């Protein structure tokens, strides 16, 4: 007798439920997606005891007739696809036909549905996978699903559910994501008879963002709208300085589906990597639109992750979209006229850089001559106007490493601190914890603690130039008065940003130029690294390396990029190899990493008191920087203390 048997349908459904229905939030997700696929314009979700006692989702979608109401509870019964080829061009959120039978197999399940043109509806009752009743009923057009006693027949699964508060938080995050991705649909969420979310349908994504996260969040974000290579990226991204301690608030949607994709996170990191500190993540809400055949949504049981056919291109487009938005932000901060430049050594601007001088600029001897950069003399131009975004190409620069592994995507987590640069109130806004306001719109939960400090983008470039220097604090911070209040500037971070942009611009202009080595250097690599380098040797040559095989796993280096004349050749090669192998989105940015390190090394140090003329020159140079609000490592350059805050501290304002 054969030991292999075909499992009964009830057992198969329970196994499928283990993959699809992880927790009550999974039930909410599947039911809401069905409602959206049915064209619902309003969805009402009610949850009791974290989903243990009740989950109810009602919609005004197309509804079903009696036959479809019965068929939808059969395994792999769906109206979304009909043949294998349909999976490659799927545009609906659901398509497998697994969710409803899986939910019905682990709960008491009640379905009421009615088509708009019908006079009556159909009610179906199922208990733990067994059909109990099918009857005609009176109900509103659309579909109403009640799920109660979830996992009652699976005590082990029920035991692993977390607290009511935690399960409610997961439900809230699930509904929040769907509301962000479908602004045209109205959503109501009630948790234990308490309305926690109420948003009306709108075609304006900015309005939906304000409804869900608070109007003040719009002041802390910039709009994103970019298209390249058949991929469109829209949404909103945080201004420099606003960061979180996890990636949880980097919300990504692909063709209307909340999804996680490493290539998108690489693109975000690439765009911000010289503006945020290591281990910090800028909040974003990004919508990617591309042909469905270019993305595989069938790679995860719960469809949380997607896979792109062109991972590298997607990451590059996301990075380009964010870079352009950030550059436009910098451009809006008032374009400062640039003085004409002449060849020669700097007589006025940071002579340690040996840069060309603008007219009538006083001397600013901030540090000894910069050693190890002889090729920069007379090369580095003064600050340039904000450039147009680069065209995305197959070999475009990409992120410098993979995002940290972890469970950041897994859903709601305890409230993290917002970076100290964030605007007051922004922390509450970005949590997405919304409650109904007096006007019917969602507002941030008043219980959420406000952020500390002020966004570095609070000062425009003109305001930076117009600051009146009052003195210095601890020989490190410049104390200045501006039109909006008191401003503290980290002189080391400010000088570091100026040096970084100058040297980086010179490196970009010298792209591919080579500095010959007086004596060639041999570099021995392991077999895997040697094989990888052989396949990508042209990439290294484009970077400016003189490189050729020297037998076995050894390579002969005869030249290095002109902007790295003094460098450990073997270490640099291995660093770039590691970054190339980690990054799925293209070439790394080893130049920016090392230039940032050099800028930090040569910037004016702590405990160095600058003269008044030097302080004035530092502010003028900072105002001309492309991104004057953070150093290359993401630390804030300035903190603004507004007049209102000062008055509040002195009790002059309630």
HELIX and SHEET records of a PDB file:
HELIX    1   1 UNK A    9  UNK A   20  1                                  12    
HELIX    2   2 UNK A   24  UNK A   37  1                                  14    
HELIX    3   3 UNK A   49  UNK A   51  5                                   3    
HELIX    4   4 UNK A   66  UNK A   71  1                                   6    
HELIX    5   5 UNK A   84  UNK A   89  5                                   6    
HELIX    6   6 UNK A   99  UNK A  104  1                                   6    
HELIX    7   7 UNK A  155  UNK A  159  1                                   5    
HELIX    8   8 UNK A  164  UNK A  181  1                                  18    
HELIX    9   9 UNK A  205  UNK A  213  1                                   9    
HELIX   10  10 UNK A  216  UNK A  219  1                                   4    
HELIX   11  11 UNK A  247  UNK A  249  5                                   3    
HELIX   12  12 UNK A  262  UNK A  272  1                                  11    
HELIX   13  13 UNK A  292  UNK A  294  5                                   3    
HELIX   14  14 UNK A  311  UNK A  332  1                                  22    
HELIX   15  15 UNK A  351  UNK A  353  5                                   3    
HELIX   16  16 UNK A  374  UNK A  376  5                                   3    
HELIX   17  17 UNK A  408  UNK A  410  5                                   3    
HELIX   18  18 UNK A  426  UNK A  430  1                                   5    
HELIX   19  19 UNK A  456  UNK A  458  5                                   3    
HELIX   20  20 UNK A  461  UNK A  465  1                                   5    
HELIX   21  21 UNK A  491  UNK A  509  1                                  19    
HELIX   22  22 UNK A  527  UNK A  535  1                                   9    
HELIX   23  23 UNK A  537  UNK A  543  1                                   7    
HELIX   24  24 UNK A  562  UNK A  564  5                                   3    
HELIX   25  25 UNK A  569  UNK A  582  1                                  14    
HELIX   26  26 UNK A  590  UNK A  602  1                                  13    
HELIX   27  27 UNK A  612  UNK A  623  1                                  12    
HELIX   28  28 UNK A  643  UNK A  649  1                                   7    
SHEET    1   A 8 UNK A 130  UNK A 137  0                                        
SHEET    2   A 8 UNK A 121  UNK A 127 -1                                        
SHEET    3   A 8 UNK A 108  UNK A 114 -1                                        
SHEET    4   A 8 UNK A 142  UNK A 148 -1                                        
SHEET    5   A 8 UNK A  54  UNK A  59 -1                                        
SHEET    6   A 8 UNK A  42  UNK A  48 -1                                        
SHEET    7   A 8 UNK A 186  UNK A 191  1                                        
SHEET    8   A 8 UNK A 194  UNK A 199 -1                                        
SHEET    1   B 5 UNK A 221  UNK A 228  0                                        
SHEET    2   B 5 UNK A 231  UNK A 238 -1                                        
SHEET    3   B 5 UNK A 284  UNK A 289 -1                                        
SHEET    4   B 5 UNK A 250  UNK A 254  1                                        
SHEET    5   B 5 UNK A 257  UNK A 258 -1                                        
SHEET    1   C 2 UNK A 295  UNK A 296  0                                        
SHEET    2   C 2 UNK A 307  UNK A 308 -1                                        
SHEET    1   D 2 UNK A 434  UNK A 436  0                                        
SHEET    2   D 2 UNK A 442  UNK A 444 -1                                        
SHEET    1   E 4 UNK A 468  UNK A 473  0                                        
SHEET    2   E 4 UNK A 477  UNK A 482 -1                                        
SHEET    3   E 4 UNK A 485  UNK A 490 -1                                        
SHEET    4   E 4 UNK A 638  UNK A 642 -1                                        
SHEET    1   F 3 UNK A 514  UNK A 524  0                                        
SHEET    2   F 3 UNK A 554  UNK A 561 -1                                        
SHEET    3   F 3 UNK A 546  UNK A 549 -1                                        
END                                                                             
